[in-house]
Amino acid sequence: MVAVDKDVKVEFQGVILRGHLTVPEGATSIILFAHGSGSGRHSPRNLFVASVLNEHRLGTLLFDLLTPEEEKEDAVSAEYRFDIVLLADRLKGVTDWLKRDEELGSKKIGYFGASTGAAAALVAAQLEKDKVSAIVSRGGRPDLALDILSDIKAPVLLIVGGNDKEVIPLNELALDELTCVKKLEIVPGATHLFEEPGALKTVADLAAAWFLKYCN
C-alpha cells in the first residue's frame, strides 16, 4: 500500500525543480535520485530502480536536477552536466525541503546517484553529514568528488558494469579515498547503462539491500 504518490515542486534559488515522490506504507526512509545529464524523473532506468526500492518499502523521490531550459542548453553545450557544485547544491536544497516536511521530515534519507549525479550525491552528503544515512552510485563518477571523499560518513556502495572499462578504475580510485563503510560491486557483463538482460535488476537489488541495511 502506498501512503504517498504525488508530483512535487521544489522552489530553490529562483528555479522550480519538479519531481515525483512515492512513499510506501510503513516506509522509514526516502531515497533521493541524483541523475546525470539527459536523465531525470522520467528516466526508464530510474523508474525501474525506484519501483524495486518501493517493493522493499523504501520511499523514493525522483526529480530533475536541471530545469527544462537548462537541459536543452546542456544538450548543446554540456555546460551543466559536470557542474558538480550546482548539482550538489540543488540536491542539498531538495533534501532540506524534504526534512522540513511535517509528515516526512523524520524519515531517513538515502542518495542514489548515476553518472555525474553520483559525484553530486557524494558532495551533497558531505555537506549534509547528519541527514544522509547511505549512498549508492550506479555507473557513477565518484572521482569527480575526489577531494571530499575522505570526509564522507555515510556508507557508500559503488556499482559498476564489468564491461564499463573506463569507469571501473575511476571507481577503484574513489574506493581507496573513502574512509567510511564502503563496497565496490562489479556486475559481470554489464556496460555503462546496464542495458543487458537482468543487469539493471541486479543493480536495483544491490541498492535495495544496501539501503535496507544502512538506511532503514
N, C-alpha and C positions, 0 to 999 in steps of 0.2 A: 504494500500500500504506500502511495506517495503522499507525503504531507504537504510538500510544496513543489509546484511545477509551473513556472511562470517566466515570462520575459522580464528583464530588468534593465534599467538605465542608470548609469552612474555618472554624475557630473563631476568632473575633475579638472581643475586648472583650465577652465574655459572650453573644454570639449566634452562631448557626450560619448561614453563608452557603453555599447549595447551588449547584453549577454543573456544567457538562459540559466536559470537556477533550478536544480532538481534536488530535493531532499526527501529520501525515503523515510517512512515512518520508523522511528527508533534510531535514526542515524545520529551518531555523536560527533561526526566530523564532516567537513566540506572540503573538497579538493578543487582548487582553482587551477584552470588550464592556461598555460602561457605558451603561445604558438610562435612559429617563425613566420617569415614573410609569405604572403599568398595563402594564408590559412586563417581560420577563425572559428567562430561558434558553429558555423555550418559545415565544417570540415568532416567528411565521412569518417576519417580515421579518428578524429577527436570524439565524434558522436558514438562510434563503436566502443572505444575505450571507456567513455563515460557510462555507457549502458551496462558494461560489465561491472564497473565500480558500483553503480546503482543496485545491481543484483546482489551485491555484497553489503547492501545497506550503508553505502558511503555516499554522502551528498556530493554534488558536482556543480561548479559554476564555470560554464564556458562563456567567454566573452571576447570581444575584438579589442586587441591592444591598440589598433590604429583605427581612425575614422575612415569612412569610405573614400574621402578625398585623399587622405594620406596613403591609403592602399593603392589608389590609382597612380599617385605620384611615385610611390616606391617601386611599382611595377616597371616604370620607365627609368628612374634614376638610382634605384637601390639606396635611397637616402636614409630610410628609416630602419631597414632590417638589421643593420649592425649597430644601431644606436642603442646599446645595451642600457645606458643610463636612463634614457627616455622610457624604454620598455619596462625596466625595473621600477621606475618611479610610478608608472601607471599601475603596475601590479600591486605595489605597495598601497596606492590610493584605493584600489578596489578592496584590498584586504582590510584597510582601516574602515571603509564603508560597511563591509560585512560585519566587522567586530562591533560596530555601533548599533547594529540591529537589535532591537529588544528581544526578539524571539530566538535569533540565530547566533547572536554575538558570543554566546557561551560555548559554542561548538569548536572543536579543534580544527586547525587549518593545515592543509597539506598543499603542496605545489606539484603539478605535473607539467613539465616543460619539454617542448620539442624544438629541435634545431637551435636557432639563436634564442628562442624563448627559454631554453634551459639555462642559458647564461643569465638571462633576466631574472629567472626564478631564484637562482643562487644569490645574485646581488640583492634582490628584494629580501630574501631570507636572512642575509647578513644584516640588513637594516632593521628587520623585524624579528630580532632574535627570540623574543619572548612570545611571539604569536604564531610561529610556524613550527609544526611538530615533525614533518617529514617531507622529503623531496624525491621525486622520480624524474629522471631525464630519459627521453626516448630519442635516440639518434641525435643527441644534443651536441652543443659546442661549449662544454664547460670550461674549455681552455680560454674562452673569451672573458672569463671572470677569474683568471688565474691568481691575480694579486690579492683577492679576498678569500680564497678557498680555505685557507688555514683558520679563518675566523668563523666558519660555518659551524653551528652547534647541532642542527637538526640532522638526523640520519639521512644519508644520500644513497640512492640506488641509481646507477648508470646502466642503461640498456642500449646495446649497440648490435647491429646486424653483423653476422660473421663475414659477410662479403662487402661490408662497408669499410674498405681497406684504408681510406684516407682518414676516417673519423675514429677508428679504433685507437691508434696511437695518441690522438688528442685526448681521448677519454682516459687512457692509461696515464698520461701526464697529469691530468686533473686528479685522478685517484691518488697519485703519490702526494699531491699537495694537500688533500683533505685530511684533517686530523680527527674528524667526527666518526661515528659509526658509518661505515661505507661498504659498498659492494659493487663490482662490475659484472654484469651478466651479458654474455655474448650469445645471441640467438643464431644457431648454426644455419647457414644457407640463406640468411635474410640480407637484403640490401637496405639502402638508407631509409626508404619509405615503408619497409616491412610489408610489401605487396604480395609476397609469396603466400601460398595457401597455409593457413594456420599460424603465420608469423605474428600477425597483429594480435591474435588471441593469446599467444604466448606472452606478448608484451603486457596485455591487459591483465592476465592472470598474475604475472610477476608484480605488477604495480599494485593490484588489489591486495596481494599477500603482504607487501611492504607497508602499505597504508594501514591495513588491519593490525599489523604488529606494532607500528610506531605512532599511529595517528588515530587511535580508537579508544 
